[in-house]
Amino acid sequence: MKKLSVITCSAVLTALIALMAGGCASSRSGEVYSRDHARQAQTVMLGTVESVKHVTIEGTKTPVGTAAGGVAGGVLGSTVGGGSGRTVATVVGALAGAAAGTAMEEGMTRKPGLEIVVTKDTGTTIVVVQEADVELIPGDRVRIITAADGTTRVSK
């Protein structure tokens, strides 16, 4: 019964860490501004959408998912067998858990995105990739908003 409570605590801890890691991921949305961009002057240029392609924005790959998975896998592995077999199971469980934790974090934070090709009114063409939360089609007139740090978004 004691081992079950350790497993339960480990699973809850892993879930909380995964949620916190997902909460730390910055948004790549055209509709979300970071705290650093609030109340800051940004450059606006106008342009026309030339093409829009659906893409995938990869998820985050921080040590948090790896560590949480490794801990959970190690705890689960330690419940198997006895003696040197338990040690081997703990190590294998930790390694498998770390790999699973890394993959889980990346999968949970992966987002659908858009690759937007815009011809600015100045004649130059740029490409901006952002989350797919704004409906854009070729021919749309858009604003290209660029922050001082180079972060650029396309908005209607």
C-alpha positions as CSV (number, residue, x, y, z in Angstrom):
1,M,0.0,0.0,0.0
2,K,2.9,2.3,0.8
3,K,4.3,1.9,-2.8
4,L,1.0,2.8,-4.3
5,S,1.0,6.1,-2.5
6,V,4.5,6.9,-3.7
7,I,3.4,6.1,-7.3
8,T,0.3,8.2,-6.9
9,C,2.4,11.1,-5.5
10,S,4.9,10.7,-8.3
11,A,2.2,10.8,-10.9
12,V,0.6,13.9,-9.4
13,L,4.0,15.6,-9.2
14,T,4.8,14.7,-12.8
15,A,1.4,16.1,-14.0
16,L,1.9,19.3,-12.1
17,I,5.4,19.8,-13.5
18,A,4.2,19.1,-17.0
19,L,1.4,21.7,-16.6
20,M,3.9,24.3,-15.2
21,A,6.2,23.6,-18.1
22,G,3.4,24.1,-20.6
23,G,2.4,27.3,-18.8
24,C,5.9,28.7,-19.2
25,A,5.9,28.3,-23.0
26,S,5.7,31.6,-24.7
27,S,2.9,32.1,-27.2
28,R,3.6,32.4,-30.9
29,S,0.2,33.9,-31.5
30,G,-0.5,37.0,-33.6
31,E,-3.1,37.9,-31.0
32,V,-1.0,37.5,-27.8
33,Y,1.5,40.1,-26.6
34,S,4.2,39.4,-24.0
35,R,4.5,41.5,-20.9
36,D,7.6,43.0,-22.4
37,H,5.7,44.3,-25.4
38,A,2.9,45.9,-23.5
39,R,3.1,49.7,-23.4
40,Q,6.1,49.7,-25.9
41,A,6.1,51.5,-29.2
42,Q,6.2,49.1,-32.2
43,T,6.7,49.7,-35.9
44,V,3.7,49.1,-38.2
45,M,3.9,48.5,-41.9
46,L,1.1,47.7,-44.3
47,G,1.1,44.9,-46.8
48,T,-0.8,42.3,-48.8
49,V,-0.9,38.6,-48.0
50,E,0.6,36.6,-51.0
51,S,0.2,33.1,-49.6
52,V,-0.6,31.2,-46.4
53,K,0.6,27.7,-45.6
54,H,-0.3,25.6,-42.7
55,V,2.7,24.5,-40.6
56,T,3.5,23.0,-37.2
57,I,5.3,25.0,-34.6
58,E,7.4,22.5,-32.6
59,G,6.8,22.3,-28.9
60,T,9.2,23.2,-26.1
61,K,12.0,20.8,-25.1
62,T,13.1,21.9,-21.6
63,P,14.8,19.7,-19.0
64,V,11.5,19.9,-16.9
65,G,9.7,17.2,-19.0
66,T,12.8,15.0,-19.0
67,A,13.4,15.3,-15.3
68,A,9.7,14.7,-14.4
69,G,9.5,11.7,-16.6
70,G,12.8,10.3,-15.3
71,V,11.7,10.7,-11.7
72,A,8.3,9.1,-12.4
73,G,9.9,6.2,-14.4
74,G,12.5,5.6,-11.7
75,V,9.9,5.5,-8.9
76,L,7.8,3.1,-11.0
77,G,10.8,1.0,-11.8
78,S,11.8,0.7,-8.2
79,T,8.6,-1.1,-7.4
80,V,9.6,-4.0,-9.7
81,G,11.6,-7.0,-8.5
82,G,14.2,-7.1,-5.7
83,G,17.9,-6.8,-5.2
84,S,20.0,-6.1,-8.3
85,G,16.9,-6.7,-10.5
86,R,15.2,-3.8,-8.7
87,T,18.2,-1.6,-9.4
88,V,18.2,-2.4,-13.1
89,A,14.4,-1.8,-13.2
90,T,14.9,1.6,-11.5
91,V,17.5,2.6,-14.0
92,V,15.6,1.4,-17.0
93,G,12.4,3.0,-15.7
94,A,14.2,6.3,-15.2
95,L,15.7,6.3,-18.7
96,A,12.4,5.3,-20.3
97,G,10.5,7.8,-18.2
98,A,12.9,10.6,-19.2
99,A,12.4,9.8,-22.9
100,A,8.7,9.7,-22.5
101,G,8.7,12.9,-20.5
102,T,10.6,14.8,-23.2
103,A,8.3,13.5,-25.9
104,M,5.2,14.3,-23.8
105,E,6.3,17.9,-23.1
106,E,7.1,18.5,-26.8
107,G,3.7,17.0,-27.9
108,M,1.7,19.0,-25.3
109,T,3.2,22.3,-26.4
110,R,3.2,21.8,-30.2
111,K,0.9,24.2,-32.0
112,P,-0.6,24.5,-35.4
113,G,0.9,27.5,-37.2
114,L,0.8,29.6,-40.4
115,E,3.6,30.6,-42.7
116,I,2.4,33.9,-44.0
117,V,4.1,35.5,-47.1
118,V,3.4,39.2,-47.1
119,T,4.5,41.8,-49.7
120,K,5.0,45.1,-47.9
121,D,3.7,48.3,-49.5
122,T,7.4,49.2,-49.9
123,G,7.8,46.3,-52.3
124,T,9.8,43.9,-50.1
125,T,8.5,40.5,-49.3
126,I,8.7,38.8,-45.9
127,V,7.7,35.6,-44.3
128,V,6.2,35.4,-40.8
129,V,5.4,32.2,-38.9
130,Q,2.9,32.5,-36.1
131,E,0.2,30.4,-34.4
132,A,-2.9,29.7,-36.6
133,D,-5.3,31.9,-34.7
134,V,-6.0,34.5,-37.3
135,E,-7.8,33.7,-40.5
136,L,-5.8,35.0,-43.4
137,I,-6.1,34.5,-47.2
138,P,-4.1,35.7,-50.1
139,G,-5.1,39.2,-51.0
140,D,-5.9,40.3,-47.4
141,R,-4.6,43.7,-46.4
142,V,-2.6,43.3,-43.2
143,R,-0.5,45.1,-40.7
144,I,3.0,43.9,-40.0
145,I,3.8,44.8,-36.4
146,T,7.5,44.6,-35.4
147,A,8.7,45.1,-31.8
148,A,12.1,46.6,-30.9
149,D,13.4,43.0,-30.2
150,G,12.6,42.0,-33.8
151,T,9.4,40.0,-32.8
152,T,7.0,40.3,-35.8
153,R,3.4,39.4,-36.2
154,V,0.8,39.8,-38.9
155,S,-2.6,41.2,-38.0
156,K,-5.8,42.2,-39.9
